[in-house]
């Protein structure tokens, strides 16, 4: 497997990859096992938009993630599982065992009537069965839709209904630090409004008391009884959907991003090996949850397709104490460690003895994802975790992009703290100004777009191709609009400056303001609401809600609590505002548009320079908002 060994080589590979992208990606794709080779590498038209890679190629991604490794590494670990409970032994799952367990569960899916193209919703804790389940879906050609197990019953049912899932796989409960969560009860509640679901498979994890609906629900173990551990993989077209993963948008309901079998596989694999400079035999740990794209691409599909050993962690960084990550790094001798700035900032605040008592000398490469990493966190990560000898790959990408877009290459790119640095081979970023013109040269700032397709890009939004076009391909003609702003510095390094739309990145997760606003307006006394983000020490951004009530709340704290409860049950606890301010009006332009810029400034405490408020319908509301700031 070829990786890039020097910066000169990066420059050479990069320029070849953009002068002849089709040859570049065909060479990468050659390394996989295809049942039938493609006829043509790429067809594309961003105006429709239509993107197709490896046309008429036939494959099954699980043959590439599992079967093809059996000859050489049947007894090597594919997954090492680390429990939430520090005393529970690890599970070491070899490629052979993974093969057997995935095949067995694939046979279970078939016995439940799941066929190629059917959608399966997966709502599970971070246990090996979660990875096994999605691979089993891929093996039979079913489209998995993983819903993060921190989402509420309403979020779950919305997602199940949107893609009409036939089956749900869940567990009785989940452990998360000192807490346990009754997942099955949330599923039962959610399924009251889902008519497409025929069966529910329930894994036993916490042993909590649950209800099983006769004829619909079955325990995982029971379902597996008597099932063969051989299951031939379904032949898939390169462009068949592999999975749907929902992400929040700046307006309306979550978007079901659709990723494909062929292009996504090639891209997740290439970017994994290249950016981390992965070497055979290394132990790799990504701390994300498989409920997010990071877990899909960089716990499951990227590492397993590369034959790596991927660590899967059920717990949280702070339990039983703030040394948990470092204890696992020492125990499992992790070579490559990939986490999020929000976790680093939280751990950075703990006593340094939580780091220093562990031997971190196995580490070779560190990674960061989810939001811009601030310089302070970068330096702490570099100094205390990497001991100054591990490159930090600050990987910029999105649910929509499937894999890394802009990232240093470990041991190759000279690093600048807080800079995602250079595009991955095959990625062609372009900065645009708001008039729609390309900004050339260095030492410039603009809106980040991509001007050429890459194999890992999402192909559509499930059931709403028009929205896919409107959201990503309409802002700038012929370009993919990322929603992020970026600076290209004097040396050509990219630095992501943050969202330019109404999406807030909270603890590295995408939250749409519109979604939170519509949840808050469900409170009977809420008339109108505006939600903005403001900088937060640990989460990166936190949520600030300005609420107009019908009647002045008699007890503001009581009303805040009621709003929190509504958000917890409709969207889940991660969408809770840190601050709620009751106001009598919002700063609006004469045409009725809320001036979020002003609200953002007040929320972040920048009260001096609020900019021009003369265009407001009622400039007095600004004074009131400043006076009542919480
Ligand atoms: C948004 C995508 C990519 C998986 C996790 C989040 C922000 C992500 C970085 C980074 C600066 C980053 C962007 C992006 N973001 N990584 N390294 N530096 N910003 O996936 O929920 O789809 O969010 O996260 O704003 O657009 P997501």
Boltz pocket constraint, residues with backbone or C-beta under 6 A from the ligand:
constraints:
  - pocket:
      binder: B
      contacts: [[A, 247], [A, 292], [A, 293], [A, 294], [A, 368], [A, 369], [A, 370], [A, 371], [A, 372], [A, 373], [A, 394], [A, 395], [A, 396], [A, 397], [A, 398], [A, 399], [A, 400], [A, 406], [A, 420], [A, 482], [A, 483], [A, 484], [A, 496], [A, 498], [A, 499], [A, 505], [A, 508], [A, 509], [A, 510]]
      max_distance: 6.0
